[in-house]
């Protein structure tokens, strides 16, 4: 079933620091004129060297939020909704399903978090692209020390931290063959991030990492069919007969959504575009179904 792409969502995300933001570069620079903790950079043909937010670091914090939210549903010692993340852990989905061949069974028996983000035997449904600056990003140097927990003395430092304090990073969250509840969880993760409950990058206990998250645009592709443009369909709406084998959850769709700002017929797919406001309406409905389950 999942060889076909039934539905796909692409959100255009704009992320701005609300205070110091430091997504650290790995390793230590050989250049002594650079700060000790540098914001991660990459090279782009059009602009040269630039700071950016790797998609993997965003995915990490979003997965962390989703796991925490799902664990509240787990009874003691059942890992149905969010398995333990350590890869060697016997109860992790990757370990439990190591020898399972049937892809429907792998999906059905995977925990909620792994159904979204994947494990070694299951491809994740959600992906983040890298986020690049739109215009200028302002960075500053902050100084920090590390305090030894044993002696309460300065263990090392002061060291320099390069933080972004203003500017916009833009990139995409892509979700394919998603169930409606997965959409709801991701939407609430983005909202939690925007409210400062989910922080990004280094120094969370220093107050770093609060960001403003704006969904500038949402693009929804669905296999074309006879349905209202105000309905958004989850995987189970396309795969009714596989519902049990894959263990898909209700609801099949979200209804009574605002009209898209644009609708394009791509043949097999119908593409709908929503602006920020349209996405907000979708997000609110998707989040509401989580508490209705
Ligand atoms: Zn899992």
Boltz pocket constraint, residues with backbone or C-beta under 6 A from the ligand:
constraints:
  - pocket:
      binder: B
      contacts: [[A, 79], [A, 82], [A, 83], [A, 84], [A, 92], [A, 93], [A, 94], [A, 110], [A, 111], [A, 112], [A, 113], [A, 114], [A, 115], [A, 119]]
      max_distance: 6.0
